[in-house]
């Protein structure tokens, strides 16, 4: 049997496996290797991804891109190449997609370490062989996604935004908990997306903090050198033995480094399979859930938050208020919740006061150029369409000119063109409004006023925090007003009004 026949019967494989199969057919090891090296014109090599002992992945020209091709490639990686296998498993553990800035955490590979593939190299090679892709997800940013995930961008955006926000609340909770337990000081503990990024030795994690617990401290010249708490956190699904491999790989490689400080590894997820738990515990890793660390009430609140933000369970004002109460005790959580819920609250407000049909979290495409943009809230009432951009900030936070400039020059034109291409809205009057619970600085306000005066195709308008506060006074439901007052306008309103006399446009 020749090499083409082997590949035709067994499917794509590595050259080492093809050599073994030819030997089983009676060829000597030298003859089998020669036959593989001479492979023939119909046998192709996958370049850009090398396997151990200089093996390569080979396939027939007709097999490229088929389901069997991808299955065989992933199986070969999982069997022989832990660096790439861990990165793929890390992505699957996060629903098949992550922010590119988070890939160093997800991949299980070091940022830079002698004798090891760097995380950036792993990413580049996986992109080259089309197992992952780099894409822009509207409202989120540059992301890394599994190409065979089969998830549409709209679903990716919703799931990912919800997961990132909920994990942000969880990481804040872990930081506070570690401080209360005297495991790591919350003042110097870093979580992802903070600067500097949380890292320990050659690896990045979701959370790192120096620990002065007695077993962790080492003394040098009578000065204590702390160990470190290192944590990865991911929510949304049960982790199996493959999905924990990236974290296990980071911990194993760190343990093998010379002169590395003591570290306490912790992996937090909704749940683990028995095999995954056994693997973690065998390597001395704390594998735990929010339920175990914070109790069932907080864990259920995080679960409800994730479902609410993905719009799996449409939230009423009372449910949103309940989540605020259950989670706002976590230090740092209020900021995450304020941003996450503002568009939901505004959606309820305009739905009650304006009437019509309200949709939240839509992604639209301009068919002329393929560009996409996210609509926070769309209100449709007869022949009128209103599109709201929502930013839930602290009352003292001001919207700056670049944010308004991007909204006016990038998002608004894409959304307008996409709406006009829809037969339902082709003859509608369209208004774009930018709402914030904070304020606008002088330059951003000047830009808004200029755009409002010069634009004819559609209407431009806006509301700062004081304007939103006045608007909400017309609500019949006291719960929404109370929520806005307590969580968005709880600073002395007079000082905000004084600031906004020069910064806001009074409708």
Helices and strands as residue ranges (DSSP letters): H 3-10, E 13-14, H 15-24, H 29-37, E 43-51, G 52-54, E 55-60, G 61-63, H 67-80, H 82-93, E 97-99, G 100-102, H 103-107, H 119-128, E 132-137, E 141-146, H 153-180, E 190-191, E 199-200, E 203-204, E 207-211, G 214-216, E 218-220, E 223-225, E 227-239, H 245-256, E 263-272, H 274-282, E 286-288, H 290-294, H 296-309, H 317-327, H 333-354, E 357-365, E 372-381, E 384-391, E 398-399, H 401-406, I 407-411, H 412-420, E 429-436, E 439-440, H 442-454, E 459-463, H 465-472, H 478-487, H 493-500
